[in-house]
Amino acid sequence: MGAAGVERVPDDYAPSVDQAMADAVRYLAEERPFHAHEVLEGRWKTGPAEERELWQGLAQICVGLTHVQRGNAKGAATLLARGAAGVARYGSRGGPGAVRPFDLDAVVRVARELATDPSPDPTTGIARVRDALGTA
């Protein structure tokens, strides 16, 4: 999925909560949601078991944004809704462990809105998720 000349996230990337969030927000600011997905997937695969569904949901939201960029509205809607459902299980402030301080309600709300109407302008959808992830 990487483009020629675009550096990928290393396969052995094992970020802390803070590093995963900072990197994901940075990639979304650069309009690179697939890279944000890879960062969140790194946390999902290496973090505590009780947090995995949260990180998987966040990664799915970013893959949904990748589908928005590619004009695949059906795929975008499916992944945005699936990701929102996974994240919603963790409650408004991050759920178990150290998964804080971002506002999961905002992330879920934006992902659900985008799932019902994936924006024809991918920049807007990406910015909305980025802003939601950046709030506390």
C-alpha positions as CSV (number, residue, x, y, z in Angstrom):
1,M,0.0,0.0,0.0
2,G,3.0,2.3,0.3
3,A,3.8,4.6,-2.6
4,A,7.1,4.6,-4.3
5,G,9.5,6.9,-2.4
6,V,7.3,7.1,0.7
7,E,8.8,5.7,3.8
8,R,6.8,3.1,5.6
9,V,6.3,2.6,9.4
10,P,8.8,-0.1,10.4
11,D,7.4,-3.6,11.0
12,D,8.9,-3.7,14.5
13,Y,7.4,-0.4,15.6
14,A,6.2,-0.8,19.2
15,P,5.0,2.6,20.3
16,S,3.9,3.8,23.7
17,V,0.4,5.3,24.0
18,D,1.8,8.9,23.8
19,Q,4.1,8.0,20.8
20,A,1.3,6.2,18.9
21,M,-1.1,9.1,19.3
22,A,1.5,11.8,18.4
23,D,2.6,9.8,15.3
24,A,-1.0,9.1,14.2
25,V,-2.0,12.7,14.6
26,R,1.1,13.9,12.7
27,Y,0.4,11.5,9.8
28,L,-3.2,12.6,9.6
29,A,-2.0,16.2,9.6
30,E,0.1,15.2,6.5
31,E,-3.0,13.6,5.0
32,R,-1.4,10.1,5.3
33,P,-4.2,8.1,7.0
34,F,-2.7,4.7,5.9
35,H,0.5,5.6,7.8
36,A,-1.6,6.6,10.8
37,H,-3.2,3.2,10.5
38,E,0.2,1.5,10.6
39,V,1.1,3.4,13.7
40,L,-2.1,2.5,15.5
41,E,-1.7,-1.1,14.3
42,G,1.7,-1.1,15.9
43,R,0.2,-0.2,19.3
44,W,-2.7,-2.7,18.8
45,K,-0.2,-5.6,18.2
46,T,2.2,-4.7,21.0
47,G,0.0,-3.1,23.7
48,P,-1.8,-4.8,26.5
49,A,-4.5,-7.2,25.5
50,E,-7.2,-5.2,27.3
51,E,-6.5,-2.2,25.0
52,R,-6.2,-4.1,21.7
53,E,-9.8,-3.6,20.5
54,L,-9.5,0.1,21.1
55,W,-6.3,0.4,18.9
56,Q,-7.8,-1.9,16.3
57,G,-10.8,0.4,16.1
58,L,-8.7,3.5,15.7
59,A,-6.6,1.7,13.0
60,Q,-9.8,0.8,11.2
61,I,-11.0,4.4,11.2
62,C,-7.8,5.4,9.6
63,V,-8.1,2.7,6.9
64,G,-11.7,4.0,6.4
65,L,-10.1,7.4,5.7
66,T,-7.8,5.8,3.2
67,H,-10.8,4.4,1.4
68,V,-12.3,8.0,1.4
69,Q,-9.1,9.2,-0.3
70,R,-9.4,6.5,-2.9
71,G,-13.1,7.3,-3.6
72,N,-14.3,3.9,-2.2
73,A,-17.4,5.2,-0.3
74,K,-18.7,1.7,0.5
75,G,-15.4,0.5,1.9
76,A,-15.0,3.8,3.8
77,A,-18.4,3.5,5.4
78,T,-17.9,-0.1,6.5
79,L,-14.5,0.5,8.1
80,L,-15.4,3.8,9.7
81,A,-18.5,2.2,11.3
82,R,-16.6,-0.9,12.4
83,G,-13.8,1.2,13.9
84,A,-16.3,3.5,15.7
85,A,-18.0,0.5,17.2
86,G,-14.8,-0.9,18.5
87,V,-13.7,2.4,20.0
88,A,-17.1,3.1,21.5
89,R,-16.8,0.0,23.7
90,Y,-14.1,1.8,25.7
91,G,-16.2,4.7,27.0
92,S,-15.6,8.4,26.8
93,R,-12.2,8.8,28.3
94,G,-10.2,5.9,27.1
95,G,-11.2,2.9,29.2
96,P,-8.6,0.6,30.7
97,G,-5.1,1.3,31.6
98,A,-3.1,4.3,30.3
99,V,-5.2,4.9,27.2
100,R,-5.7,8.6,27.8
101,P,-6.0,11.6,27.5
102,F,-7.9,11.7,24.2
103,D,-11.7,12.1,23.9
104,L,-13.0,8.9,22.5
105,D,-16.5,10.3,22.3
106,A,-15.3,12.8,19.8
107,V,-13.5,10.2,17.7
108,V,-16.6,7.9,17.7
109,R,-18.9,10.8,16.8
110,V,-16.8,11.9,13.8
111,A,-16.2,8.4,12.5
112,R,-20.0,7.6,12.7
113,E,-20.8,10.9,10.9
114,L,-18.3,10.1,8.2
115,A,-19.6,6.5,7.9
116,T,-23.1,7.8,7.1
117,D,-21.8,10.3,4.6
118,P,-18.1,9.8,3.6
119,S,-17.0,13.3,2.5
120,P,-16.3,13.7,-1.2
121,D,-13.4,15.9,0.1
122,P,-11.0,13.5,1.9
123,T,-9.1,16.3,3.4
124,T,-12.1,17.4,5.5
125,G,-12.7,13.9,6.9
126,I,-9.0,13.4,7.7
127,A,-8.9,16.7,9.4
128,R,-12.0,16.0,11.5
129,V,-10.5,12.7,12.8
130,R,-7.2,14.3,13.4
131,D,-8.8,17.0,15.4
132,A,-10.9,14.5,17.4
133,L,-7.8,12.5,18.2
134,G,-6.0,15.7,19.3
135,T,-8.7,16.6,21.9
136,A,-8.6,15.7,25.5
